[in-house]
Amino acid sequence: MIILAVKNHKAYSLTGQESCDILCIYTMRRRILMDKDSRSIAECHCLNMRWITYRTIGLYDKFLEPVGITIQQYSVLKSITNLSPITLTDLAVKLQLDRTTLSRNVKVLSDRQLVTYTIPKGRGKQLALTELGKKTMSLANVEWEKAQQEFADKLGPERLNQWNELLTCLLAE
């Protein structure tokens, strides 16, 4: 069966029938990635990382939804809180994001009146949270803690420690 669409980690054929056969775009090899009776993983490490990232983002987004922000927006707001005053360029470097991408994300936050630009004497525009942004972050921090706890509970203490060790290894330069 050839897969024409993947939605919510479910693959669908031309007839709309759900399938588990997915063609990995990274290895271009036909694999059975997930079957209904097991929790098998893909051969492609990159695809596995994309899946875990997607699911982790979904977990945090679920908790942050009542606050009205996503985990990506939370990350930007939290960074502005911790690093303020900071320019957009410096924030992009700190977050390891393309400046243009970050600029678009900050514009959404600015349009929602969560972030504002300040212009200190002799410096470029710097980012700061508005009062609404500070209130939003206060609520979001509580929800973020809940998401952290659910993630930790899902893995358990031993696996969480292993997870952190693996991340340290993978992120080492």
KOLDODREN-520347 format. One line per field, with one value per residue: z, x, y of N, C-alpha, C in turn; residue in one letter; residue number from 1. Coordinates in Angstrom, 3 decimals. Layout:
BEGIN
n_zz: c(Z ...)
n_xx: c(X ...)
n_yy: c(Y ...)
ca_zz: c(Z ...)
ca_xx: c(X ...)
ca_yy: c(Y ...)
c_zz: c(Z ...)
c_xx: c(X ...)
c_yy: c(Y ...)
loro: c(a ...)
mike: c(NUM ...)
% end
This chain:
BEGIN
n_zz: c(0.000 -0.827 0.847 1.132 2.799 5.987 9.124 12.361 13.204 11.938 9.116 5.864 3.102 -0.463 -0.507 1.922 3.941 7.046 7.691 8.558 7.186 6.313 4.273 4.859 4.702 5.040 4.800 2.658 2.466 2.472 5.338 8.129 10.463 12.847 14.491 15.421 17.588 18.857 20.052 18.148 16.629 14.104 11.517 10.858 12.534 12.606 11.918 14.112 16.111 15.228 15.628 18.447 19.197 18.105 19.594 22.178 22.058 21.590 24.051 25.852 24.620 25.010 27.753 27.897 26.371 27.662 28.579 26.307 24.701 22.843 23.258 21.915 21.841 24.564 25.180 23.904 25.281 27.906 27.620 26.981 29.382 31.114 29.988 29.466 29.429 25.926 22.544 19.450 17.668 19.373 20.967 19.087 18.575 21.108 21.349 19.258 16.775 13.508 12.663 11.192 11.386 14.166 14.396 13.104 14.894 17.236 16.391 16.327 19.074 19.881 18.539 20.011 22.264 24.232 24.215 23.952 22.295 23.418 23.378 24.375 25.243 22.844 21.982 20.089 19.281 21.967 23.487 25.642 28.162 28.274 30.681 30.432 29.206 31.306 33.161 31.685 31.495 34.176 34.608 32.655 33.540 35.643 34.266 32.596 34.468 35.222 32.827 32.665 34.875 34.096 31.905 33.212 34.964 33.141 32.121 34.431 37.262 36.808 33.995 33.193 34.108 32.463 29.996 30.212 30.331 27.771 26.182 26.946 25.902 23.139 22.599 23.054 21.922)
n_xx: c(0.841 0.590 1.351 -0.486 -1.072 -0.195 -1.380 -1.575 0.212 -0.785 -1.064 -2.519 -4.134 -4.913 -7.593 -8.391 -8.028 -6.673 -3.258 -0.202 2.109 4.741 6.591 9.751 10.961 13.561 15.282 14.210 13.336 11.107 9.389 7.984 6.831 5.420 3.565 0.342 0.521 2.933 5.634 7.511 10.375 11.489 13.896 15.346 17.145 16.823 14.120 12.944 13.702 12.289 9.689 9.590 10.052 7.819 5.762 6.486 6.357 3.615 2.633 3.442 2.179 -0.481 -0.823 -0.279 -2.237 -4.674 -3.701 -3.205 -0.946 1.784 4.322 6.603 6.225 6.196 8.846 10.202 9.105 9.920 12.676 13.019 12.157 14.181 16.527 16.269 17.314 17.254 18.261 16.581 18.285 20.347 18.818 18.020 20.474 21.027 18.870 19.401 18.159 17.014 17.164 15.112 12.992 12.573 11.863 9.355 7.920 8.078 6.656 4.037 3.665 3.942 1.789 -0.233 0.065 1.863 4.523 6.820 8.699 11.512 13.414 16.330 18.624 21.090 21.168 20.009 16.624 15.082 13.747 10.958 8.751 5.294 2.863 0.672 2.004 3.672 1.764 0.663 2.894 3.193 0.949 1.506 3.896 3.076 1.565 3.550 5.195 3.482 3.420 6.115 6.203 4.423 5.812 8.141 6.998 6.021 8.357 9.674 11.969 14.540 14.714 14.366 16.711 18.519 17.618 18.314 21.095 21.593 20.732 22.601 24.898 24.252 23.977 26.446 29.317)
n_yy: c(-1.169 2.187 5.154 8.091 10.179 11.455 11.847 13.019 11.036 8.801 6.818 7.086 5.570 5.842 5.152 5.997 4.289 3.348 2.745 1.064 1.071 3.021 5.187 6.082 9.291 9.975 7.787 6.605 4.026 1.356 0.589 -1.107 0.840 1.296 -1.065 -2.340 -4.048 -3.750 -1.669 -0.798 0.789 3.087 2.428 4.606 6.978 9.723 10.072 8.822 10.639 12.869 11.963 11.619 14.215 15.516 14.292 15.036 17.832 18.003 17.060 19.121 21.300 20.586 20.993 23.732 24.876 25.885 28.316 29.666 29.671 28.168 25.596 26.435 29.205 29.657 29.043 31.155 33.360 32.741 32.848 35.552 36.631 35.664 36.673 39.348 42.754 42.144 41.937 41.144 39.841 38.895 37.198 35.307 34.078 32.959 31.166 29.548 29.873 30.792 34.188 35.450 33.611 33.649 36.330 36.388 34.786 36.330 38.537 37.561 37.194 39.827 41.025 39.896 41.249 40.410 40.765 43.454 46.048 47.787 50.797 51.459 54.105 54.615 51.973 49.107 48.009 46.398 43.445 42.969 41.697 42.416 43.627 41.921 39.813 39.008 38.113 36.037 34.371 33.686 32.051 30.139 28.988 27.344 25.430 24.408 23.171 21.088 19.646 18.918 17.208 15.178 14.122 13.214 11.350 9.508 8.354 7.540 7.525 6.249 5.844 8.492 9.643 8.234 9.192 11.929 11.648 10.572 12.732 14.649 13.496 13.455 16.168 17.204 18.895)
ca_zz: c(0.000 -0.868 1.771 0.538 3.825 7.364 9.999 13.751 13.237 11.307 7.678 5.140 1.687 -1.394 -0.138 3.254 4.907 7.912 7.471 9.362 6.282 6.008 3.561 5.579 3.748 5.290 4.271 1.440 2.482 2.994 6.625 9.036 11.521 14.099 14.299 16.490 18.707 19.480 20.066 17.398 16.169 12.725 11.289 10.699 13.811 12.438 11.981 15.511 16.844 14.828 16.293 19.872 19.296 17.825 20.727 23.348 21.829 21.790 25.493 26.440 24.045 25.658 29.048 27.721 25.602 28.417 28.741 24.995 24.003 22.541 23.921 21.219 22.330 25.960 25.154 23.563 26.400 29.049 27.313 27.127 30.829 31.746 29.368 29.229 28.074 24.870 21.186 18.682 17.128 20.463 21.371 18.052 18.812 22.340 21.103 18.087 15.752 12.450 13.105 10.497 12.008 15.487 14.186 12.825 16.141 18.149 15.884 16.817 20.506 19.958 18.125 21.120 23.351 25.256 24.103 23.395 22.026 24.085 22.690 25.308 24.641 22.234 21.667 19.201 19.939 22.859 23.797 27.038 28.334 28.739 31.903 30.019 28.996 32.628 33.723 30.890 31.906 35.517 34.409 31.818 34.343 36.386 33.299 32.155 35.554 35.109 31.665 33.085 35.785 33.328 31.137 34.168 35.444 32.057 32.019 35.720 37.647 36.189 32.560 33.053 34.253 31.223 28.960 30.378 29.946 26.307 25.621 27.184 24.907 21.783 22.452 23.258 20.657)
ca_xx: c(0.000 1.321 0.779 -0.672 -1.173 0.083 -2.006 -1.563 1.012 -1.471 -0.900 -3.747 -3.963 -5.795 -8.979 -8.652 -7.823 -5.512 -2.218 1.002 3.254 5.120 7.851 10.557 11.513 14.985 16.027 13.501 13.162 9.797 9.519 6.841 7.362 4.715 2.419 -0.634 0.802 4.231 6.114 8.756 10.830 11.953 15.319 15.932 17.286 16.269 12.668 12.603 13.829 11.169 8.493 9.629 9.910 6.418 4.949 6.839 5.749 2.184 2.384 3.555 1.123 -1.743 -0.883 -0.238 -3.406 -5.579 -3.064 -3.285 0.343 2.400 5.620 7.570 6.013 6.639 10.307 10.607 8.736 10.777 14.010 12.966 12.094 15.470 17.662 15.934 17.011 17.969 17.808 16.090 19.453 21.001 17.914 18.109 21.725 20.849 17.924 19.891 17.117 17.193 16.623 13.848 11.991 12.293 11.170 7.949 7.327 7.969 5.577 2.782 3.586 3.756 0.407 -1.089 0.429 2.616 5.904 6.971 10.073 11.950 14.574 17.184 19.532 22.311 21.103 18.932 15.378 15.203 12.479 10.535 7.381 4.303 2.190 -0.097 2.997 4.106 0.655 0.588 4.007 2.901 0.039 2.173 4.899 2.372 1.220 4.805 5.596 2.622 3.901 7.386 5.921 3.847 6.908 8.987 6.237 5.928 9.631 10.147 13.243 15.726 14.736 14.556 18.150 19.132 17.223 19.148 22.454 21.614 20.657 23.906 25.812 23.879 24.119 27.852 29.948)
ca_yy: c(0.000 3.451 6.125 9.406 11.212 11.093 12.829 12.581 9.827 7.694 6.891 6.781 5.249 6.526 4.857 6.529 3.225 3.549 1.759 1.256 1.105 4.398 5.318 7.063 10.241 10.145 6.642 6.197 2.582 0.975 -0.089 -1.113 1.682 1.028 -1.939 -2.171 -4.941 -3.502 -0.289 -0.818 2.096 3.120 2.234 5.931 7.690 11.065 9.951 8.551 11.898 13.722 11.455 11.924 15.666 15.819 13.843 15.836 19.145 17.809 16.967 20.460 22.137 20.203 21.666 25.192 25.318 26.771 29.624 30.307 29.703 26.886 25.421 27.284 30.562 29.644 29.084 32.519 34.232 32.406 33.366 37.010 36.867 35.363 37.365 40.749 43.226 41.431 42.249 40.003 39.139 38.162 36.126 34.272 33.350 32.177 30.081 28.822 29.978 31.766 35.476 35.701 32.737 34.204 37.600 36.074 34.298 37.466 39.395 36.975 37.521 41.273 41.282 39.456 42.160 39.698 41.242 44.793 46.475 49.015 51.364 52.185 55.076 54.108 50.545 48.711 47.621 45.250 42.800 42.884 41.234 43.376 43.149 40.741 38.762 38.528 37.337 34.817 33.514 33.188 30.916 29.135 28.279 26.297 24.374 23.816 22.251 19.901 18.884 18.330 16.101 14.066 13.527 12.485 10.198 8.522 7.648 7.018 8.148 5.637 6.167 9.932 9.852 7.741 10.155 13.116 11.264 10.471 14.075 15.281 12.912 13.887 17.617 17.583 19.303)
c_zz: c(0.000 0.018 1.079 1.573 5.182 8.220 11.401 13.903 12.729 9.805 6.995 3.666 0.856 -1.027 1.235 4.341 5.729 7.692 8.409 8.489 5.933 5.306 4.223 4.577 3.926 4.735 2.960 1.330 3.102 4.257 7.309 10.279 12.865 13.778 15.548 17.725 19.393 19.417 19.348 16.928 14.742 12.665 11.283 12.031 13.742 12.547 13.410 16.347 16.491 15.529 17.764 20.084 19.106 19.028 21.972 23.233 22.068 23.265 26.132 25.903 24.688 26.996 28.906 26.988 26.410 28.622 27.419 24.272 23.732 23.279 23.225 21.702 23.791 26.025 24.861 24.726 27.618 28.836 27.443 28.614 31.465 31.234 29.167 30.020 27.038 23.516 20.512 18.153 18.203 20.936 20.365 18.240 20.026 22.126 19.933 17.015 14.697 12.878 12.470 11.098 13.373 15.362 13.927 14.097 17.144 17.694 16.353 18.293 20.723 19.589 19.217 22.392 24.538 25.330 23.529 23.129 22.828 23.344 23.707 24.559 24.117 21.878 20.668 19.991 20.768 23.219 25.290 27.071 28.769 30.051 31.587 29.787 30.307 33.288 33.006 31.304 33.301 35.439 33.656 32.612 35.136 35.457 32.786 33.202 35.504 33.950 31.998 33.936 35.044 32.507 32.053 34.677 34.392 31.945 33.318 35.987 36.929 34.710 32.318 33.182 32.999 30.070 29.015 30.012 28.431 25.662 25.788 26.164 23.508 21.549 22.661 21.903 20.438)
c_xx: c(0.891 0.590 0.687 -0.726 -0.814 -0.494 -2.063 -0.896 0.269 -1.360 -2.192 -3.440 -4.940 -7.262 -9.342 -8.455 -6.561 -4.532 -1.059 2.249 3.562 6.468 8.647 11.216 13.013 15.788 15.447 13.423 11.819 9.989 8.153 7.326 6.690 3.615 1.556 -0.300 2.127 4.571 7.461 9.102 11.331 13.451 16.044 15.957 16.661 14.747 12.221 12.678 12.684 9.897 8.478 9.487 8.452 5.532 5.236 6.244 4.241 1.801 2.401 2.473 -0.232 -1.891 -0.948 -1.459 -4.355 -5.017 -3.078 -1.962 0.813 3.735 6.697 7.451 6.464 8.157 10.819 10.312 9.628 12.187 14.060 12.942 13.473 16.614 17.440 16.851 17.869 17.389 17.335 17.259 20.143 20.135 17.959 19.367 21.573 19.941 18.324 18.798 17.533 16.499 15.271 12.724 11.587 11.511 9.683 7.237 7.121 6.854 4.222 2.593 3.347 2.313 -0.590 -0.810 1.079 4.053 5.879 8.445 10.347 13.185 15.397 18.157 20.794 22.305 19.984 17.692 15.602 13.817 12.218 9.109 6.498 3.721 1.363 0.840 3.474 3.017 0.523 1.690 3.794 1.985 0.728 3.211 4.276 2.064 2.471 5.306 4.773 3.079 5.219 7.138 5.336 4.920 7.781 8.277 6.160 7.213 10.022 11.546 14.474 15.826 14.927 16.034 18.890 18.851 18.128 20.602 22.591 21.583 21.983 24.917 25.520 24.108 25.550 28.471 31.251)
c_yy: c(1.239 4.457 7.482 10.516 10.633 12.206 12.244 11.213 8.594 7.889 6.452 6.546 6.059 6.323 5.396 5.502 3.500 2.406 2.029 1.285 2.552 4.385 6.428 7.998 10.423 8.978 6.148 4.674 2.260 0.139 -0.145 -0.380 1.434 0.028 -1.890 -3.005 -4.655 -2.019 -0.238 0.588 1.978 2.840 3.580 6.680 9.077 11.031 9.671 9.824 12.846 13.277 11.835 13.431 16.067 15.466 14.667 17.236 19.065 17.736 18.351 21.392 21.851 20.938 23.188 25.742 26.210 28.181 30.389 30.448 28.280 26.780 26.254 28.729 30.682 29.779 30.492 33.463 33.992 32.950 34.884 37.368 36.730 36.233 38.863 41.676 42.492 41.829 40.969 39.179 38.306 36.993 34.977 33.432 32.436 30.970 29.187 28.726 30.983 33.064 35.773 34.866 33.282 35.508 37.382 35.609 35.434 38.394 38.880 37.324 39.012 41.650 40.896 40.257 41.439 40.198 42.653 45.050 47.738 49.516 52.156 53.096 54.388 52.636 50.284 48.331 46.365 44.737 42.803 42.353 42.403 42.851 41.904 39.553 38.163 37.685 35.997 33.850 32.934 31.964 29.778 28.340 27.135 25.120 23.660 22.815 20.968 19.014 18.197 17.093 14.907 13.353 12.672 11.233 9.098 7.695 6.958 7.556 7.573 5.982 7.654 10.281 9.391 8.704 11.380 12.830 11.165 11.850 14.805 14.785 13.443 15.378 18.105 17.917 18.646)
loro: c(m i i l a v k n h k a y s l t g q e s c d i l c i y t m r r r i l m d k d s r s i a e c h c l n m r w i t y r t i g l y d k f l e p v g i t i q q y s v l k s i t n l s p i t l t d l a v k l q l d r t t l s r n v k v l s d r q l v t y t i p k g r g k q l a l t e l g k k t m s l a n v e w e k a q q e f a d k l g p e r l n q w n e l l t c l l a e)
mike: c(1 2 3 4 5 6 7 8 9 10 11 12 13 14 15 16 17 18 19 20 21 22 23 24 25 26 27 28 29 30 31 32 33 34 35 36 37 38 39 40 41 42 43 44 45 46 47 48 49 50 51 52 53 54 55 56 57 58 59 60 61 62 63 64 65 66 67 68 69 70 71 72 73 74 75 76 77 78 79 80 81 82 83 84 85 86 87 88 89 90 91 92 93 94 95 96 97 98 99 100 101 102 103 104 105 106 107 108 109 110 111 112 113 114 115 116 117 118 119 120 121 122 123 124 125 126 127 128 129 130 131 132 133 134 135 136 137 138 139 140 141 142 143 144 145 146 147 148 149 150 151 152 153 154 155 156 157 158 159 160 161 162 163 164 165 166 167 168 169 170 171 172 173)
% end
